[in-house]
Amino acid sequence: KKKKNKKKAKKKKKREQKKGKRDE
């Protein structure tokens, strides 16, 4: 379960990075 959470966090980070790039 903890590992799954980590994977989700990674996806969230990538999503945020994409959003940030778009914002730039």
C-alpha positions in Angstrom: 0.0 0.0 0.0 2.8 2.4 0.8 4.5 1.6 -2.5 1.3 2.4 -4.3 1.1 5.7 -2.6 4.7 6.5 -3.7 3.8 5.8 -7.3 0.8 8.1 -7.1 2.9 10.8 -5.6 5.4 10.4 -8.5 2.5 10.8 -11.0 1.2 13.8 -9.2 4.7 15.4 -9.3 5.0 14.8 -13.0 1.5 16.3 -13.5 2.4 19.3 -11.5 5.6 19.7 -13.5 3.7 19.6 -16.8 1.3 22.2 -15.4 4.2 24.4 -14.4 5.7 24.2 -17.8 2.4 25.2 -19.4 2.2 28.1 -17.0 5.6 29.4 -17.9 
